Amino acid sequence: MTQALSDAERRDWLKLARTENVGPITFDQLLQRFGTAARALEALPDLAKRGGRNIRLATDAAVDKELADGAALGARLIASCEAAFPSALAALDPPPPILWARGRIEILDRSGVAIVGARVASAAGQRFARGLASELGQAGHVIVSGLARGIDAAAHEGGLPTGTVAVLGGGIDDIYPPEHAGLYARIVEAGCVVSESEPGRTAVARDFPHRNRIISGLSRAVVVVEAELRSGSLITARLAGEQGREVLAVPGSPLDPRAKGTNDLIRQGAALCDGAEDVLRALEGLRSLHEPDRRYDQGPPADPDDALRASVAALLSPTPVSRDELVGATGGPAPAVFAALVELALAGRCELLPGGMVSSS
C-alpha cells in the first residue's frame, strides 16, 4: 500500500527514523499503532518513560541539516510508503523507513541481481564477476553491489552499460574506498547510489549489516563469487535466504581460502553458479515478491499496564524468542504485549528483530 507524503509528513518520517532506538521494526510498529509519524513523535517521550528511560528525539536542526545536505548533493529522500520506493525493498518485513537515492532512481524498480564477494579478490574472480554482471545486464537485470574493492567493483564495472546500483554503508556521499571516486561518479551518471544513512556520515562496522540487508533486499537473487568463511558476503547471503531471495555461489578450489565460504554455501544448499544461465534459471522459479499490506490507520491498542510490562521485561534474555511465545508466557493480550515491547525497545531495554523475534539489549 503506497501513499503520497507532503514535505512536512516526509520530514516527520525522517525525524522519527533518526530518533534513538527507533529501528525499522520499531518504526513500523509505531506507525501501525499511531497512524502517522507526527502522532508517533508526540507519543515517544511518554512511551519511553513507561519502558524505563527517557529518549532523545532527533532535533529539528539535525533533520533540517540532513535534508539540506541531501538536496545539495542532488539526492532524493524516499519514504518506504511512497510509490518511488523500490518495490523489492518494500517487500521486506519491515523495509528501511527511508532511503536516500542519487542518480537514475527509476532503475531501482527493475529486476535486481546482487553480485558480492571478497575485497582481496583473485584476478580470475574479478573477471568472472565482471563477465557475469555484463551478461545479466544484457538479459535485463540491474546489478546490485556495495562499491567495495574486489568483486563489488568488478560487478559494478560489468553492469555499468546496462544499469548498476551501489549500496553504501555510510551516507550517500561516503565514497569508500577513496580510489573508487571515479567509479562512484560513473554510477551516479549511469546507475544509482543508495543509502539509508544521513549524508556526511562515515560508515562504521555496525553500518555494514544494514547495508547488506539493502543489497539483498533490492535483489531477486544474490551471487557470491569469492568469500572466506568469515566474510561479510556470507551475511548478505544469509539475509537473502531469510528474505526469500535466491542464493547462488561460485565454486572454487579447496586450496584457496577465498573459496571456502562459497563452497560452504553450496554445501548448505545454495545453488551452484558457473555462469549467467544458472542465475537466469534460478530466477525463473522465483516467486514474485509481494509488498506486505501495511495500513497505518489502526487505532491504538489497549496500553499495557505496569504489571504486564514488568512481566514481559523479566522474560527477555540475550537469546531471541518470538513475540508469540511472550504472549503465551504472559497470558496478556497480544496487542498489549507488542506495545510493551515497543516501549521497552524505545527505552533501550530490548531489541526487536526480524521474523517477529525479540531479545534483551
RODO-2510 file (C-alpha; in nm, 4 decimals, decimal comma):
residues 361
     n   res          X          Y          Z
     1     m     0,0000     0,0000     0,0000
     2     t     0,1524     0,3316    -0,1070
     3     q     0,0655     0,6831    -0,0032
     4     a     0,1818     1,0274    -0,1025
     5     l     0,3545     1,2329     0,1642
     6     s     0,3658     1,6091     0,1896
     7     d     0,7010     1,7716     0,2593
     8     a     0,6013     1,8098     0,6245
     9     e     0,4996     1,4447     0,6509
    10     r     0,8223     1,3272     0,4870
    11     r     1,0142     1,5418     0,7354
    12     d     0,8266     1,3697     1,0203
    13     w     0,9183     1,0282     0,8762
    14     l     1,2826     1,1308     0,8717
    15     k     1,2695     1,2691     1,2261
    16     l     1,1095     0,9501     1,3566
    17     a     1,3590     0,7320     1,1692
    18     r     1,6531     0,9296     1,3129
    19     t     1,5348     0,9156     1,6735
    20     e     1,7444     0,6925     1,9005
    21     n     1,6298     0,3319     1,9442
    22     v     1,3871     0,3578     1,6519
    23     g     1,4927     0,0872     1,4075
    24     p     1,2858    -0,0365     1,1119
    25     i     1,0758    -0,2755     1,3227
    26     t     1,0025    -0,0216     1,5960
    27     f     0,9254     0,2395     1,3281
    28     d     0,6777     0,0043     1,1622
    29     q     0,5128    -0,0845     1,4937
    30     l     0,4784     0,2825     1,5880
    31     l     0,3113     0,3705     1,2595
    32     q     0,0731     0,0779     1,2910
    33     r    -0,0174     0,1967     1,6382
    34     f    -0,0429     0,5719     1,5817
    35     g    -0,1160     0,6026     1,2097
    36     t     0,1240     0,8905     1,1337
    37     a     0,4833     0,9768     1,2144
    38     a     0,3711     1,3050     1,3699
    39     r     0,1444     1,1316     1,6230
    40     a     0,4159     0,8743     1,6968
    41     l     0,6674     1,1529     1,7661
    42     e     0,4256     1,3146     2,0105
    43     a     0,3832     0,9867     2,1953
    44     l     0,7513     0,8806     2,2062
    45     p     0,8667     1,0557     2,5266
    46     d     0,5830     0,9051     2,7297
    47     l     0,6267     0,5592     2,5742
    48     a     0,9985     0,5530     2,6519
    49     k     0,9359     0,6647     3,0121
    50     r     0,6936     0,3751     3,0518
    51     g     0,9721     0,1489     2,9259
    52     g     1,2028     0,2820     3,1962
    53     r     1,4163     0,5530     3,0368
    54     n     1,3992     0,8913     2,8684
    55     i     1,4525     0,9158     2,4935
    56     r     1,6275     1,1774     2,2812
    57     l     1,4227     1,2758     1,9788
    58     a     1,6097     1,3764     1,6664
    59     t     1,6390     1,7538     1,6721
    60     d     1,4698     1,9784     1,4175
    61     a     1,8106     2,1295     1,3392
    62     a     1,9605     1,7876     1,2593
    63     v     1,6664     1,6955     1,0382
    64     d     1,6811     2,0272     0,8521
    65     k     2,0571     1,9874     0,8006
    66     e     2,0169     1,6354     0,6632
    67     l     1,7511     1,7484     0,4165
    68     a     1,9657     2,0443     0,3071
    69     d     2,2773     1,8268     0,2709
    70     g     2,0880     1,5733     0,0607
    71     a     1,9416     1,8439    -0,1606
    72     a     2,2875     1,9962    -0,2123
    73     l     2,4078     1,6598    -0,3447
    74     g     2,1128     1,6271    -0,5800
    75     a     1,9917     1,3242    -0,3821
    76     r     1,6305     1,2356    -0,3142
    77     l     1,4803     1,1147     0,0120
    78     i     1,2198     0,8413    -0,0402
    79     a     0,9932     0,7107     0,2359
    80     s     0,9034     0,3421     0,2326
    81     c     0,5322     0,4197     0,1885
    82     e     0,5875     0,6194    -0,1315
    83     a     0,5388     0,4904    -0,4847
    84     a     0,9004     0,5754    -0,5767
    85     f     1,0355     0,3420    -0,3072
    86     p     1,1827     0,0259    -0,4680
    87     s     0,9144    -0,2427    -0,4718
    88     a     1,1575    -0,5259    -0,3928
    89     l     1,2815    -0,3395    -0,0859
    90     a     0,9247    -0,2556     0,0166
    91     a     0,8558    -0,6314     0,0239
    92     l     1,0848    -0,6695     0,3263
    93     d     0,9091    -0,7073     0,6581
    94     p     0,9765    -0,4385     0,7528
    95     p     1,1615    -0,2256     0,4962
    96     p     1,4019     0,0516     0,5948
    97     p     1,1799     0,3535     0,6703
    98     i     1,3697     0,5909     0,4429
    99     l     1,6238     0,5731     0,1635
   100     w     1,8493     0,8347     0,0093
   101     a     1,9000     0,7858    -0,3657
   102     r     2,1246     0,9652    -0,6122
   103     g     2,1215     0,9030    -0,9859
   104     r     1,8678     0,7225    -1,2028
   105     i     1,6100     0,6376    -0,9389
   106     e     1,3843     0,4649    -1,1914
   107     i     1,6208     0,1670    -1,2249
   108     l     1,5599     0,0732    -0,8606
   109     d     1,2343    -0,0934    -0,9645
   110     r     1,3926    -0,3143    -1,2292
   111     s     1,4786    -0,6768    -1,1519
   112     g     1,7996    -0,6742    -0,9479
   113     v     2,0734    -0,9329    -0,9038
   114     a     2,3378    -0,8782    -0,6373
   115     i     2,6952    -0,9877    -0,7047
   116     v     2,9170    -0,9731    -0,3973
   117     g     3,2407    -1,1248    -0,2754
   118     a     3,5911    -1,0816    -0,1443
   119     r     3,7624    -0,7443    -0,1290
   120     v     4,1016    -0,9065    -0,1834
   121     a     3,9739    -1,0978    -0,4838
   122     s     4,1677    -1,3001    -0,7368
   123     a     4,2071    -1,1757    -1,0923
   124     a     4,0021    -1,4744    -1,2099
   125     g     3,7248    -1,3967    -0,9610
   126     q     3,7082    -1,0336    -1,0696
   127     r     3,6983    -1,1364    -1,4350
   128     f     3,4142    -1,3795    -1,3626
   129     a     3,2152    -1,1170    -1,1700
   130     r     3,2611    -0,8592    -1,4441
   131     g     3,1519    -1,1001    -1,7153
   132     l     2,8575    -1,2313    -1,5133
   133     a     2,7352    -0,8769    -1,4475
   134     s     2,7628    -0,7903    -1,8154
   135     e     2,5646    -1,0964    -1,9259
   136     l     2,2943    -1,0494    -1,6636
   137     g     2,2696    -0,6819    -1,7543
   138     q     2,2195    -0,7698    -2,1189
   139     a     1,9427    -1,0073    -2,0066
   140     g     1,7617    -0,7119    -1,8464
   141     h     1,8744    -0,7243    -1,4830
   142     v     2,0233    -0,4427    -1,2754
   143     i     2,3447    -0,5329    -1,0919
   144     v     2,3489    -0,4507    -0,7197
   145     s     2,6635    -0,4420    -0,5056
   146     g     2,8419    -0,2476    -0,2330
   147     l     3,1143    -0,0407    -0,4074
   148     a     3,3881    -0,2251    -0,2140
   149     r     3,7198    -0,3319    -0,3601
   150     g     3,7489    -0,6582    -0,5484
   151     i     3,4337    -0,8431    -0,6543
   152     d     3,1970    -0,5498    -0,5847
   153     a     3,3908    -0,3099    -0,8049
   154     a     3,4189    -0,5683    -1,0846
   155     a     3,0433    -0,6316    -1,0700
   156     h     2,9682    -0,2580    -1,0951
   157     e     3,2045    -0,2239    -1,3896
   158     g     3,0334    -0,5075    -1,5725
   159     g     2,6888    -0,3668    -1,5001
   160     l     2,7549    -0,0014    -1,5838
   161     p     2,6437    -0,0173    -1,9506
   162     t     2,3036    -0,1636    -1,8588
   163     g     2,2454    -0,0356    -1,5049
   164     t     2,4024    -0,0875    -1,1637
   165     v     2,3134     0,0143    -0,8069
   166     a     2,5733     0,0818    -0,5364
   167     v     2,4538     0,0497    -0,1757
   168     l     2,6640     0,2427     0,0760
   169     g     2,7040     0,1821     0,4464
   170     g     2,7763     0,5475     0,5189
   171     g     2,5987     0,8488     0,3774
   172     i     2,5113     0,8857     0,0113
   173     d     2,8372     1,0806    -0,0313
   174     d     3,0627     0,8437     0,1674
   175     i     3,2887     0,7088    -0,1069
   176     y     3,4882     0,4162     0,0251
   177     p     3,7451     0,3177    -0,0739
   178     p     3,8519     0,6674    -0,1878
   179     e     4,0038     0,5333    -0,5095
   180     h     3,6518     0,4438    -0,6241
   181     a     3,5579     0,8117    -0,6619
   182     g     3,5642     0,7775    -1,0405
   183     l     3,3528     0,4607    -1,0320
   184     y     3,1098     0,6307    -0,7935
   185     a     3,0706     0,9245    -1,0332
   186     r     3,0016     0,6915    -1,3245
   187     i     2,7411     0,5012    -1,1236
   188     v     2,5629     0,8260    -1,0319
   189     e     2,5598     0,9147    -1,4029
   190     a     2,4529     0,5773    -1,5457
   191     g     2,3021     0,3975    -1,2452
   192     c     2,2040     0,4801    -0,8887
   193     v     2,3673     0,5103    -0,5453
   194     v     2,1531     0,4491    -0,2352
   195     s     2,1957     0,4659     0,1416
   196     e     1,9727     0,4706     0,4486
   197     s     2,2339     0,6749     0,6412
   198     e     2,2372     1,0523     0,6590
   199     p     2,4575     1,2425     0,4091
   200     g     2,8014     1,3128     0,5509
   201     r     2,8078     1,0029     0,7708
   202     t     3,1240     0,7920     0,7536
   203     a     3,0458     0,4215     0,7725
   204     v     3,1439     0,2256     1,0827
   205     a     3,1380    -0,1507     1,1342
   206     r     2,7790    -0,1662     1,2605
   207     d     2,6514     0,0008     0,9406
   208     f     2,7532    -0,2805     0,7071
   209     p     2,4944    -0,5410     0,8131
   210     h     2,2275    -0,2769     0,7409
   211     r     2,3885    -0,2108     0,4031
   212     n     2,3976    -0,5838     0,3294
   213     r     2,0264    -0,6119     0,4115
   214     i     1,9526    -0,3474     0,1496
   215     i     2,1791    -0,5140    -0,1088
   216     s     1,9867    -0,8403    -0,0766
   217     g     1,6546    -0,6591    -0,0361
   218     l     1,6940    -0,4793    -0,3689
   219     s     1,7734    -0,8080    -0,5432
   220     r     1,5802    -1,1137    -0,6527
   221     a     1,8980    -1,3225    -0,6326
   222     v     2,2386    -1,2913    -0,4656
   223     v     2,5503    -1,4425    -0,6213
   224     v     2,8615    -1,4831    -0,4034
   225     v     3,1739    -1,5121    -0,6197
   226     e     3,4566    -1,5417    -0,3652
   227     a     3,4326    -1,5323     0,0139
   228     e     3,6266    -1,6573     0,3116
   229     l     3,4382    -1,8295     0,5917
   230     r     3,4009    -1,5090     0,7978
   231     s     3,3238    -1,2823     0,5037
   232     g     3,0557    -1,0143     0,5151
   233     s     2,9335    -1,1520     0,1829
   234     l     2,8071    -1,4574     0,3709
   235     i     2,5943    -1,2240     0,5847
   236     t     2,4405    -1,0903     0,2642
   237     a     2,3736    -1,4473     0,1510
   238     r     2,2107    -1,5358     0,4835
   239     l     1,9907    -1,2272     0,4713
   240     a     1,8915    -1,3109     0,1146
   241     g     1,7792    -1,6562     0,2226
   242     e     1,5749    -1,5093     0,5097
   243     q     1,4153    -1,2639     0,2662
   244     g     1,3095    -1,5368     0,0230
   245     r     1,5671    -1,4463    -0,2411
   246     e     1,7662    -1,6972    -0,4444
   247     v     2,1219    -1,7605    -0,3215
   248     l     2,3920    -1,8815    -0,5596
   249     a     2,7633    -1,9354    -0,5087
   250     v     3,0567    -1,9808    -0,7437
   251     p     3,2596    -2,2914    -0,6515
   252     g     3,6369    -2,2724    -0,6206
   253     s     3,9469    -2,4663    -0,5357
   254     p     3,9551    -2,6050    -0,1810
   255     l     4,3145    -2,4829    -0,1693
   256     d     4,2044    -2,1177    -0,1991
   257     p     4,0757    -1,9612     0,1283
   258     r     3,8539    -1,7359    -0,0848
   259     a     3,6602    -2,0427    -0,1973
   260     k     3,5884    -2,1804     0,1485
   261     g     3,2889    -1,9548     0,2054
   262     t     3,1328    -2,0150    -0,1354
   263     n     3,1934    -2,3892    -0,1221
   264     d     3,0326    -2,3961     0,2222
   265     l     2,7278    -2,2086     0,0888
   266     i     2,6850    -2,4755    -0,1788
   267     r     2,7222    -2,7441     0,0881
   268     q     2,4398    -2,5752     0,2821
   269     g     2,2071    -2,5712    -0,0184
   270     a     2,2926    -2,2627    -0,2231
   271     a     2,2655    -2,3145    -0,5977
   272     l     2,5904    -2,3597    -0,7845
   273     c     2,6731    -2,0795    -1,0275
   274     d     2,9196    -2,1241    -1,3104
   275     g     2,7599    -1,8730    -1,5463
   276     a     2,4698    -1,6389    -1,6156
   277     e     2,2447    -1,9234    -1,7292
   278     d     2,2428    -2,0630    -1,3734
   279     v     2,1219    -1,7296    -1,2362
   280     l     1,8576    -1,6899    -1,5054
   281     r     1,7321    -2,0439    -1,4413
   282     a     1,7054    -1,9723    -1,0685
   283     l     1,5131    -1,6523    -1,1336
   284     e     1,2594    -1,8352    -1,3487
   285     g     1,1487    -2,0387    -1,0475
   286     l     1,1440    -1,7487    -0,8011
   287     r     0,8041    -1,6471    -0,6734
   288     s     0,7017    -1,2836    -0,7007
   289     l     0,7965    -1,0522    -0,4170
   290     h     0,4786    -0,9026    -0,2745
   291     e     0,4751    -0,5979    -0,0523
   292     p     0,3023    -0,6639     0,2799
   293     d    -0,0250    -0,4762     0,3199
   294     r     0,0629    -0,2179     0,5843
   295     r    -0,2249     0,0054     0,6801
   296     y    -0,1189     0,2865     0,9054
   297     d    -0,4672     0,3768     1,0181
   298     q    -0,5265     0,1436     1,3105
   299     g    -0,6380     0,2845     1,6394
   300     p    -0,4012     0,2451     1,9349
   301     p    -0,4325    -0,0881     2,1170
   302     a    -0,5025    -0,1130     2,4876
   303     d    -0,1991     0,0227     2,6706
   304     p    -0,0031    -0,2329     2,8721
   305     d    -0,0196    -0,1869     3,2462
   306     d     0,2880    -0,1817     3,4693
   307     a     0,2484    -0,5455     3,5701
   308     l     0,2340    -0,6712     3,2115
   309     r     0,5297    -0,4541     3,1103
   310     a     0,7364    -0,5873     3,4003
   311     s     0,6369    -0,9446     3,3164
   312     v     0,7461    -0,9015     2,9546
   313     a     1,0790    -0,7450     3,0576
   314     a     1,1504    -1,0271     3,3029
   315     l     1,1015    -1,2906     3,0313
   316     l     1,3596    -1,1378     2,7961
   317     s     1,7163    -1,2625     2,7647
   318     p     2,0001    -1,2346     2,5127
   319     t     1,8558    -1,5463     2,3435
   320     p     1,5926    -1,4349     2,0882
   321     v     1,2367    -1,5576     2,1398
   322     s     0,9251    -1,4972     1,9343
   323     r     0,6724    -1,2356     2,0304
   324     d     0,4068    -1,5078     2,0240
   325     e     0,5974    -1,7009     2,2911
   326     l     0,5922    -1,3920     2,5098
   327     v     0,2179    -1,3556     2,4594
   328     g     0,1685    -1,7160     2,5687
   329     a     0,4043    -1,6827     2,8654
   330     t     0,2449    -1,3639     2,9996
   331     g    -0,1143    -1,4545     2,9207
   332     g    -0,1722    -1,0932     2,8184
   333     p    -0,3497    -0,9688     2,5055
   334     a    -0,1177    -0,9772     2,2031
   335     p    -0,1602    -0,6052     2,1135
   336     a    -0,0715    -0,5026     2,4690
   337     v     0,2343    -0,7314     2,4777
   338     f     0,3515    -0,5921     2,1416
   339     a     0,3001    -0,2373     2,2701
   340     a     0,5046    -0,3183     2,5813
   341     l     0,7877    -0,4473     2,3630
   342     v     0,7919    -0,1233     2,1635
   343     e     0,8102     0,0762     2,4882
   344     l     1,0990    -0,1383     2,6125
   345     a     1,2752    -0,1051     2,2768
   346     l     1,2445     0,2737     2,2863
   347     a     1,3987     0,2668     2,6334
   348     g     1,6884     0,0583     2,5003
   349     r     1,5943    -0,2443     2,7096
   350     c     1,5139    -0,4872     2,4278
   351     e     1,5827    -0,5327     2,0597
   352     l     1,3096    -0,6089     1,8064
   353     l     1,4466    -0,8487     1,5463
   354     p     1,3275    -0,9630     1,2020
   355     g     1,0866    -1,2531     1,1864
   356     g     0,8909    -1,1463     1,4948
   357     m     1,1802    -1,2244     1,7307
   358     v     1,2943    -1,0200     2,0288
   359     s     1,5871    -1,0254     2,2731
   360     s     1,7144    -0,8175     2,5617
   361     s     1,9610    -0,5412     2,4715
***
